[in-house]
């Protein structure tokens, strides 16, 4: 799907989020990457094969 040079990471790569954004709908909270991955504002993802990747949240460090 990707026509960029060098090619963007594939949808199965651990770096898949580094692919270029080709469609962006901020009002709806999602974007489509050139590798076919749909990314959501909450950091969740929908892969081209239909699998979903749950959103991840970074927890703040506890005060010491």
MMTF fields as JSON, N, C-alpha, C and O atoms, coordinates in Angstrom:
{
  "mmtfVersion": "1.0.0",
  "mmtfProducer": "UNKNOWN",
  "numBonds": 255,
  "numAtoms": 256,
  "numGroups": 64,
  "numChains": 1,
  "numModels": 1,
  "chainsPerModel": [1],
  "groupsPerChain": [64],
  "chainIdList": ["A"],
  "bondAtomList": [4, 2, 8, 6, 12, 10, 16, 14, 20, 18, 24, 22, 28, 26, 32, 30, 36, 34, 40, 38, 44, 42, 48, 46, 52, 50, 56, 54, 60, 58, 64, 62, 68, 66, 72, 70, 76, 74, 80, 78, 84, 82, 88, 86, 92, 90, 96, 94, 100, 98, 104, 102, 108, 106, 112, 110, 116, 114, 120, 118, 124, 122, 128, 126, 132, 130, 136, 134, 140, 138, 144, 142, 148, 146, 152, 150, 156, 154, 160, 158, 164, 162, 168, 166, 172, 170, 176, 174, 180, 178, 184, 182, 188, 186, 192, 190, 196, 194, 200, 198, 204, 202, 208, 206, 212, 210, 216, 214, 220, 218, 224, 222, 228, 226, 232, 230, 236, 234, 240, 238, 244, 242, 248, 246, 252, 250],
  "bondOrderList": [1, 1, 1, 1, 1, 1, 1, 1, 1, 1, 1, 1, 1, 1, 1, 1, 1, 1, 1, 1, 1, 1, 1, 1, 1, 1, 1, 1, 1, 1, 1, 1, 1, 1, 1, 1, 1, 1, 1, 1, 1, 1, 1, 1, 1, 1, 1, 1, 1, 1, 1, 1, 1, 1, 1, 1, 1, 1, 1, 1, 1, 1, 1],
  "groupList": [{"groupName": "UNK", "atomNameList": ["N", "CA", "C", "O"], "elementList": ["N", "C", "C", "O"], "formalChargeList": [0, 0, 0, 0], "bondAtomList": [1, 0, 2, 1, 3, 2], "bondOrderList": [1, 1, 2], "singleLetterCode": "X", "chemCompType": "L-PEPTIDE LINKING"}],
  "groupTypeList": [0, 0, 0, 0, 0, 0, 0, 0, 0, 0, 0, 0, 0, 0, 0, 0, 0, 0, 0, 0, 0, 0, 0, 0, 0, 0, 0, 0, 0, 0, 0, 0, 0, 0, 0, 0, 0, 0, 0, 0, 0, 0, 0, 0, 0, 0, 0, 0, 0, 0, 0, 0, 0, 0, 0, 0, 0, 0, 0, 0, 0, 0, 0, 0],
  "groupIdList": [1, 2, 3, 4, 5, 6, 7, 8, 9, 10, 11, 12, 13, 14, 15, 16, 17, 18, 19, 20, 21, 22, 23, 24, 25, 26, 27, 28, 29, 30, 31, 32, 33, 34, 35, 36, 37, 38, 39, 40, 41, 42, 43, 44, 45, 46, 47, 48, 49, 50, 51, 52, 53, 54, 55, 56, 57, 58, 59, 60, 61, 62, 63, 64],
  "secStructList": [7, 7, 7, 7, 1, 1, 7, 7, 7, 7, 6, 6, 1, 6, 6, 4, 4, 4, 1, 7, 3, 3, 3, 3, 3, 6, 6, 6, 6, 3, 3, 3, 3, 6, 6, 1, 7, 3, 3, 3, 6, 6, 1, 7, 3, 3, 7, 6, 6, 1, 7, 3, 3, 7, 7, 7, 7, 7, 7, 7, 7, 7, 7, 7],
  "xCoordList": [0.823, 0.0, 0.874, 0.538, 1.975, 2.83, 3.644, 4.265, 3.635, 4.402, 5.587, 6.28, 5.826, 6.906, 8.266, 8.37, 9.296, 10.677, 11.467, 11.517, 12.074, 11.974, 10.563, 9.81, 10.231, 8.892, 8.626, 9.529, 7.381, 6.953, 6.872, 6.777, 6.909, 6.79, 5.46, 4.448, 5.462, 4.24, 3.293, 3.667, 2.076, 1.066, 1.428, 0.922, 2.283, 2.675, 3.944, 4.342, 4.577, 5.805, 5.506, 4.44, 6.451, 6.275, 6.367, 5.996, 6.861, 6.963, 5.851, 5.994, 4.754, 3.679, 3.145, 2.694, 3.181, 2.661, 3.535, 3.135, 4.729, 5.626, 5.279, 5.888, 4.315, 3.897, 3.248, 2.767, 3.24, 2.677, 1.157, 0.491, 0.638, -0.796, -1.312, -0.793, -2.33, -2.871, -4.28, -4.697, -5.008, -6.339, -6.435, -6.025, -6.972, -7.066, -8.423, -8.82, -9.126, -10.43, -10.39, -10.916, -9.765, -9.644, -10.995, -11.128, -11.987, -13.309, -13.954, -14.848, -13.493, -14.001, -13.002, -13.337, -11.782, -10.803, -10.02, -9.55, -9.871, -9.106, -8.356, -8.641, -7.373, -6.604, -6.219, -6.183, -5.933, -5.525, -4.083, -3.721, -3.26, -1.863, -1.718, -2.584, -0.633, -0.456, -0.281, -0.383, -0.022, 0.099, -1.244, -1.302, -2.325, -3.664, -4.13, -5.249, -3.321, -3.678, -4.503, -4.145, -5.614, -6.42, -5.975, -6.002, -5.567, -5.146, -6.199, -6.787, -6.418, -7.425, -6.763, -5.652, -7.449, -6.923, -6.564, -5.665, -7.246, -6.973, -5.795, -5.521, -5.095, -3.924, -4.29, -3.394, -5.557, -5.956, -5.726, -5.57, -5.706, -5.47, -6.36, -6.752, -6.668, -7.37, -6.474, -6.166, -6.052, -5.142, -5.92, -7.117, -5.268, -5.962, -6.645, -7.623, -6.144, -6.754, -7.944, -8.522, -8.312, -9.472, -9.151, -10.026, -7.907, -7.532, -7.45, -7.118, -7.755, -7.642, -6.49, -6.17, -5.881, -4.823, -5.384, -5.695, -5.516, -6.118, -5.283, -4.069, -5.951, -5.279, -4.333, -4.608, -3.238, -2.316, -2.245, -2.386, -2.027, -1.963, -0.709, -0.44, 0.039, 1.238, 0.834, 0.226, 1.182, 0.854, 1.947, 3.132, 1.552, 2.575, 3.371, 2.858, 4.612, 5.423, 4.863, 4.337, 4.985, 4.517, 5.484, 6.694, 4.929, 5.768, 6.552, 6.015, 7.792, 8.631, 8.681, 9.339],
  "yCoordList": [-1.185, 0.0, 1.259, 2.236, 1.253, 2.437, 2.668, 1.745, 3.899, 4.277, 5.17, 5.657, 5.389, 6.278, 5.602, 4.375, 6.418, 5.927, 6.663, 7.891, 6.039, 4.606, 4.246, 5.096, 2.98, 2.523, 2.716, 2.605, 3.003, 3.125, 1.729, 0.738, 1.642, 0.338, -0.329, 0.35, -1.636, -2.378, -2.378, -1.984, -2.822, -2.874, -3.895, -3.808, -4.854, -5.871, -5.504, -6.211, -4.413, -3.964, -3.341, -2.761, -3.465, -2.807, -1.287, -0.554, -0.812, 0.635, 1.126, 2.174, 0.389, 0.699, 2.116, 2.685, 2.71, 4.073, 5.141, 6.302, 4.758, 5.714, 5.918, 6.756, 5.167, 5.334, 6.701, 7.303, 7.178, 8.503, 8.511, 7.554, 9.6, 9.82, 10.205, 11.135, 9.496, 9.81, 10.398, 11.121, 10.084, 10.651, 10.998, 10.207, 12.174, 12.597, 13.231, 14.155, 12.74, 13.279, 13.618, 12.867, 14.75, 15.099, 15.299, 15.063, 15.728, 15.927, 14.61, 14.585, 13.506, 12.18, 11.381, 10.32, 11.888, 11.258, 10.101, 9.23, 10.08, 8.993, 9.464, 10.516, 8.636, 8.878, 7.549, 6.52, 7.578, 6.383, 6.55, 7.546, 5.566, 5.572, 4.86, 4.073, 5.129, 4.555, 3.032, 2.385, 2.455, 1.0, 0.336, -0.871, 1.125, 0.581, 0.564, 0.128, 1.02, 1.048, 2.301, 3.403, 2.114, 3.234, 3.522, 2.637, 4.762, 5.16, 6.089, 6.918, 5.926, 6.72, 7.66, 7.404, 8.749, 9.742, 9.159, 9.668, 8.113, 7.523, 6.551, 5.873, 6.475, 5.63, 4.199, 3.375, 3.879, 2.561, 2.486, 3.509, 1.271, 1.071, -0.041, -0.947, 0.042, -1.016, -1.421, -0.608, -2.687, -3.181, -3.589, -3.86, -3.64, -3.967, -5.342, -5.55, -6.27, -7.606, -7.67, -8.738, -6.53, -6.47, -6.575, -6.353, -6.911, -6.983, -5.58, -4.621, -5.476, -4.184, -4.21, -5.247, -3.056, -2.875, -1.898, -0.755, -2.343, -1.454, -0.206, -0.192, 0.815, 2.062, 1.813, 0.984, 2.524, 2.427, 3.782, 4.827, 3.739, 4.963, 4.919, 3.919, 5.976, 6.071, 6.599, 7.662, 5.838, 6.248, 7.164, 6.918, 8.212, 9.114, 8.406, 7.51, 8.813, 8.244, 8.683, 9.786, 7.806, 8.144, 9.131, 9.08, 10.006, 10.951, 10.181, 9.276, 10.529, 9.808, 10.522, 10.061],
  "zCoordList": [0.0, 0.0, 0.0, -0.67, 0.731, 0.861, -0.413, -0.94, -0.894, -2.081, -1.729, -2.622, -0.443, -0.004, -0.142, -0.128, -0.274, -0.318, 0.729, 0.657, 1.673, 1.955, 2.422, 2.897, 2.275, 2.649, 4.13, 4.96, 4.445, 5.835, 6.458, 5.734, 7.792, 8.445, 8.105, 7.926, 8.019, 7.702, 8.899, 10.004, 8.662, 9.723, 10.791, 11.91, 10.481, 11.459, 12.213, 13.139, 11.827, 12.478, 13.842, 14.048, 14.765, 16.065, 15.922, 16.838, 14.772, 14.509, 13.582, 12.952, 13.49, 12.533, 12.659, 11.665, 13.858, 14.062, 13.409, 13.329, 12.94, 12.289, 10.81, 10.146, 10.295, 8.898, 8.72, 9.68, 7.491, 7.203, 7.268, 6.871, 7.771, 7.858, 6.474, 5.856, 5.984, 4.653, 4.715, 3.81, 5.786, 5.997, 7.472, 8.322, 7.787, 9.176, 9.419, 8.708, 10.414, 10.81, 12.298, 13.119, 12.651, 14.073, 14.75, 15.951, 13.995, 14.575, 14.982, 15.827, 14.375, 14.708, 15.545, 16.071, 15.667, 16.538, 15.939, 16.671, 14.601, 13.996, 12.765, 12.193, 12.374, 11.161, 10.531, 11.205, 9.242, 8.502, 8.07, 7.443, 8.409, 8.001, 6.664, 6.281, 5.953, 4.619, 4.654, 3.612, 5.813, 5.913, 6.222, 6.457, 6.222, 6.432, 7.869, 8.138, 8.796, 10.211, 10.496, 10.081, 11.211, 11.673, 13.105, 13.96, 13.36, 14.702, 15.291, 14.596, 16.59, 17.29, 18.281, 18.747, 18.601, 19.534, 20.896, 21.566, 21.31, 22.626, 22.585, 23.576, 21.448, 21.165, 20.799, 20.615, 20.688, 20.198, 18.698, 18.032, 18.172, 16.74, 16.208, 16.942, 14.931, 14.219, 13.064, 12.193, 13.058, 12.031, 10.792, 10.886, 9.622, 8.38, 8.394, 7.676, 9.192, 9.246, 10.208, 10.409, 10.801, 11.682, 13.161, 13.998, 13.501, 14.911, 15.494, 14.797, 16.777, 17.44, 18.432, 19.013, 18.612, 19.596, 20.622, 20.285, 21.884, 22.884, 23.144, 22.938, 23.59, 23.942, 25.11, 25.977, 25.125, 26.253, 26.932, 26.297, 28.208, 28.998, 29.857, 30.523, 29.842, 30.658, 32.022, 32.143, 33.042, 34.403, 34.935, 34.711, 35.633, 36.185, 37.286, 37.957, 37.46, 38.53, 39.87, 40.014, 40.836, 42.179, 42.828, 42.61, 43.61, 44.348, 45.401, 46.04, 45.579, 46.549, 47.848, 48.781]
}
